[in-house]
Amino acid sequence: MISLLQRVSEARVDIDGQTVGAIGHGLLVLVCAEPDDTEATGEKLLAKILKLRIFSDEAGKMNRSVQDVGGGMLIVSQFTLAADTRSGNRPGFTGAAPPVLGEALYNAFVKSARAQHPVVHTGRFGADMKVHLVNDGPVTIPLRMVA
C-alpha cells in the first residue's frame, strides 16, 4: 500500500460542490492499494501512520503523533500514487490494485482507522474529488508498506 501523508491545519473533500469530509488540524492521508496488498498490509500502514511522530511538541521538535495531538484524519483514495512514469510522457497505472480490490482495501482501511482513532473523515472511492488543504509546515511524508 502506498500512502502520502500531509500534516494540515485544515483539509476538506468536495464532490459536486458538496463537502463530504473535513478536518481541522491533523493528517490528510492519500492512500493507494496495490495488487498484492491485503487487509493486513493496510493494518501495518495504519499502525505506522497513527504512531508516526510528525507533529511538534512544546520545543518545536517533531515528537508527537496524530493521536498524541488529538488531530483528525481525512482519508482519500488516490490510485495515481501508483503512477509509473519511467517511460513516455503518459503515466501508467497498472501498479494500482484493480478497482474492486482497491475499494475493498480502502474501505477496510477506513473501518480500521475509525475503530482506532476518534476523528476520521473520508472522500468517496472512485469519485471526482476536489481536495482542499492548508499544508502545515509544509510536512509531506510518503509511506509504503508491502504485503
N, C-alpha and C positions, 0 to 999 in steps of 0.2 A: 504494500500500500504506500502510496506517495501522499505526502501532505505538505502544505505550505502554511506556516503559522504567521499571522501578523498581529503584533500587540497593538491594540487600538484603544483610543479614548471613547470611540463610538463607532458602530457599524450597523448597517441595515441592508436587507434584500427586498427589492421591489419586483413584482411581477404584474405586468399590465397596469402599471401605475398605482398598485396597491402594495403597501408594506406587509410582507408575510413573516418577517423575522427581524428583530432588532435587539441590540445590546448597548449598554454603556461601556465602561472600562472592562477590558477583557481580551479575548482572543477571537479573531476571525480565523477559522480553520477550514482551509480549502482541502478537499480530500478526493483521491482518485484510487479506485480499486484496479488491480492488475489481474490478468487471467489466472495466475496460480494462487491468489490470495484466498484466505478462508476467514471465518469469523474470528479465529484465534489470532490471525495477523492483525485484524482490527483491534482486538483486545490489547495486544502488545503495543500498538501505536497509541491507543488511548491512554494506557498506563504511562507511557513516556510523556505525552502531552500534559497530562494532569500534574505530573511531578517536575516538569521542566522549569528550572528557576530562571525566568526571563523578565521578572518584574522587580523593580527597585525596592530595596529596604531603606531604612532611615538614613543610611550612609550613602545612598545613591548607587549601591552596587546591585547588580542583577543577582538576587539571592532569594527571591520568593516565587512561588508557583501561582498559577491562576487560582488554585484552591486556597493558598495562603492569603491572597488579597481579596477573595470573595468576588472575583471577576466573572463575567458572563462568557459564554462560548456561543458563537454563531457558526454553525457547521454548514458548509456549502459544497455540494458535489461539483467537481470540475475535472472532467475527463481529459482536458487539454494538458494537465500536468504530465501526462504520459507521451507528450509530443516527441516524435523522432524527427530531428532536424538535420541529421547527418548528411543527407544528400538532397539536392534540389532546393527549391525555394518554397515548396508547399509541405508543411508538416504532415507526417503520417501518425495515425492514432491506433495502430494495431497493438500497441503496448498497453492500452486500456482494456479492462475487462469488458466482455460483451454486455450490452445494456441490461439484460435480465439479471446476470450475476452482479454487475455493478450496483444496480438498485438494491438488490437483496443485501449486499455487504454494506452499502451506505446506510440502509435502514437499521441493520443490526448494530452498526457503529453508533448511530444516533440513540437507539434504545439503550445501549450500554452507557453512553455518556449521560443520558437523563437519569439513569439509576445511580450514577456515581457523583454527579455534580448538580447543584441546585438550580443553576440558571443556564439552560440550553435552548437555543432557538435555531431554526434551520431555514434554508431555502427550500426549493422543491426540485427533486431529481428530474433531470431532463427538460426543465423549463428554461425559457429565455429570461434570464435574471439580470437585473441591474444591481450591482453590489456597490454600495456607498460606504466609505470608511475614512476615518481620520487615523492614520498610522501614528502610533505613539513611539517616538524615538528618532527616527523610524527603527523598528525592530522587526525583521522578517527572517524566519528560520525555516529552511527546508528540512524535512524528515522523510526517511524511507524505511519501512520495515519489510523484510522479506518473509515469505511463507515458510 
